[in-house]
Amino acid sequence: MKYEILARKYRPKCFKEIIGQKYIVKSIHNSLETNKIHQSWIFSGNSGIGKTTISRLLAKSLSCEKGITYFSCLKCKNCIEILKGCFIDLIEIDAASKTKVEEIKKILENVKYLPVKGRFKIYIIDEVHMLSKHSFNALLKILEEPPIHVKFILATTNINKIPETIISRCICFYLNHITEKQIYKYLKNILKKEKIKIEKNIINIIYEASKGNVRSALNIIEQSILLNQHKITEKNVINILGIIEQKKILLLTKYLIKKELNKTFHILKKINISEYQWHTIFDNILKLLHHIAILKKFGFSIEKHEYMKNYRNNIIKIVKNTKFSEIQRCYHIIIKGKREIEISPNSKICAEMTFLRILEKDN
């Protein structure tokens, strides 16, 4: 049997399965149910949060043989062909590889022809911001007076690069950032179906590594399953991602704030990571310093997320025994170190010099 990756296997097949985009899904529902359907749509947001998936679901709702409906049947020929990616009246364009104006003009030449099987001829243009200036001009001509039988669905991770003339002719939806709680619920449901156990504190690590990208989170889960088919452990996830355990980040931050030179470099000797991952150490220390600063200023009642939950008591001690000015000083020095990392002989040297700057007693 052909193996199907998790990101494809659990890609939403209907709008109800979309996570984290409640208001966008509701707007689409109202549009379809009242038959107030715009000619052109733009879905904007970070990578891996559902832009292309929503675009395809919208195309399915517009093409279903049952009629224009929020609840597409998933059984008719049109729905099945869209699911398989072979529906003749759904044209998907990757703008990143079709930047030349000649290529876009060639694709748009067929706009004037009526759909073969569907109700509309639907164009999904992914990463539309990658089009050239001349390509945008060619697209604009169609968007100004599009034929009744044509719908455009544009997706982008950078709406600021799309000309205002294009945006003004579309209905725009800005997809929300997926929260840790939403990803936790989503992954837990998938792992339950796959009969895979997972340690409780791992979701936070996966969320931080994926930066809210659902597709990346699923890829990390998949790698972990390949390493251990019955249980996903913190050790395996850390090894796969090549990151540093939270305990070491906490100790390193603590020793830096307290200016304990020997203990700081003792921790650094234990850290064995690749060149590019020193960026991650800087980022993790900055996140912890931010967390400590917020708790210092507003108290522990503001603490809502489960960031470093296992080390809460240790963090409380750091907060109580550290001046706010010292937290700020460490933060600014590490920010400066991050800027210097690109021009240093290597990342480790830059990190050590940055930490020495923090540890300087007279600084």
Long-range contacts (C-beta under 8 A, 24 or more apart in sequence): 5-218, 5-222, 6-190, 6-194, 6-218, 6-219, 6-221, 6-222, 7-215, 7-218, 7-219, 7-222, 10-190, 10-218, 11-53, 12-50, 12-53, 12-57, 13-57, 13-74, 13-83, 14-57, 14-71, 14-72, 14-74, 15-54, 15-57, 15-61, 15-70, 18-50, 18-53, 18-54, 18-57, 19-50, 19-178, 19-182, 19-183, 19-185, 19-186, 19-214, 20-49, 20-50, 20-175, 20-176, 20-177, 20-178, 20-179, 20-182, 21-49, 21-50, 21-54, 21-175, 21-176, 23-176, 24-54, 24-173, 24-175, 24-176, 25-54, 27-173, 28-54, 28-58, 28-61, 28-70, 29-70, 32-61, 32-62, 32-68, 32-69, 32-70, 33-69, 33-70, 35-68, 37-62, 37-68, 37-151, 38-170, 38-171, 39-143, 39-146, 39-150, 39-151, 39-152, 39-169, 40-143, 40-146, 40-151, 40-152, 40-153, 40-154, 40-169, 40-170, 40-171, 41-151, 41-152, 41-153, 41-154, 41-170, 41-171, 41-172, 41-173, 42-128, 42-154, 42-155, 42-156, 42-159, 42-162, 42-167, 42-170, 42-171, 42-172, 42-173, 43-153, 43-154, 43-155, 43-156, 43-173, 43-175, 44-155, 44-156, 44-157, 44-159, 44-172, 44-173, 44-174, 44-175, 45-157, 45-174, 45-175, 45-176, 45-177, 46-157, 46-175, 46-177, 46-211, 46-212, 46-213, 47-157, 47-213, 47-215, 48-210, 48-212, 48-213, 48-214, 48-215, 48-216, 48-217, 49-175, 49-176, 49-177, 49-178, 49-212, 49-213, 49-214, 50-175, 50-214, 51-126, 51-155, 51-156, 51-157, 51-175, 52-124, 52-126, 52-155, 54-175, 55-124, 55-126, 55-153, 55-155, 56-82, 56-90, 56-124, 58-153, 59-87, 59-90, 59-122, 59-124, 59-151, 59-153, 62-118, 62-119, 62-120, 62-122, 62-151, 63-87, 63-89, 63-90, 63-118, 63-119, 63-120, 63-122, 68-119, 77-117, 78-117, 78-118, 81-117, 87-117, 87-118, 88-116, 88-117, 88-118, 89-115, 89-116, 89-117, 89-118, 89-120, 89-121, 89-122, 90-118, 90-122, 90-124, 91-121, 91-122, 91-123, 91-124, 92-124, 92-126, 93-123, 93-124, 93-125, 93-126, 94-126, 94-127, 95-125, 95-126, 95-127, 95-128, 95-129, 95-130, 95-131, 95-135, 96-126, 96-127, 96-130, 98-131, 98-135, 99-130, 99-131, 99-132, 99-135, 100-132, 100-135, 101-132, 101-134, 101-135, 101-137, 101-138, 103-135, 104-131, 104-135, 104-138, 104-139, 105-138, 108-138, 108-139, 108-142, 111-142, 111-146, 111-147, 111-150, 112-147, 114-149, 115-149, 119-149, 120-149, 120-150, 120-151, 121-149, 121-150, 121-151, 122-150, 122-151, 122-152, 122-153, 123-150, 123-151, 123-152, 123-153, 124-153, 124-154, 124-155, 125-152, 125-153, 125-154, 125-155, 126-155, 127-155, 127-156, 127-157, 128-154, 128-155, 128-156, 128-162, 128-166, 129-156, 129-157, 129-158, 129-159, 129-160, 129-161, 129-162, 136-162, 136-163, 136-165, 136-166, 139-166, 140-165, 140-166, 140-169, 143-169, 143-170, 144-169, 177-212, 178-212, 178-213, 178-214, 179-212, 180-204, 180-207, 180-305, 180-306, 183-207, 183-210, 183-212, 183-214, 183-217, 186-214, 187-217, 187-218, 187-221, 190-218, 190-221, 191-221, 191-232, 194-225, 196-225, 196-229, 196-230, 196-231, 196-232, 197-230, 197-231, 197-232, 198-231, 198-232, 199-231, 199-232, 199-233, 199-234, 201-234, 201-306, 201-309, 201-310, 202-232, 202-233, 202-234, 202-237, 204-306, 204-307, 204-309, 205-234, 205-237, 205-238, 205-241, 205-243, 205-246, 206-237, 208-287, 209-241, 209-243, 242-273, 242-274, 242-277, 243-277, 243-280, 243-284, 244-271, 244-273, 244-277, 244-280, 244-281, 244-284, 246-308, 246-310, 246-311, 247-311, 249-281, 249-284, 249-285, 249-288, 250-288, 250-308, 250-311, 250-314, 250-315, 252-281, 252-285, 253-285, 253-288, 253-289, 253-292, 253-318, 253-330, 254-314, 254-318, 256-285, 256-330, 256-355, 256-358, 256-359, 257-318, 257-322, 257-326, 257-327, 257-330, 259-358, 259-359, 259-360, 259-361, 260-359, 261-359, 264-355, 264-359, 265-352, 268-351, 268-352, 268-355, 275-346, 275-347, 275-348, 276-347, 277-347, 278-341, 278-347, 278-348, 278-350, 278-351, 279-338, 279-341, 279-347, 281-351, 282-334, 282-337, 282-338, 282-341, 282-351, 282-354, 285-330, 285-334, 286-331, 286-334, 286-335, 286-338, 288-315, 289-327, 289-330, 289-331, 289-334, 290-331, 291-315, 292-318, 292-319, 292-322, 292-327, 293-324, 293-327, 293-328, 293-331, 295-319, 296-322, 296-324, 296-327, 297-324, 329-358, 329-363, 330-358, 333-357, 333-358, 334-358
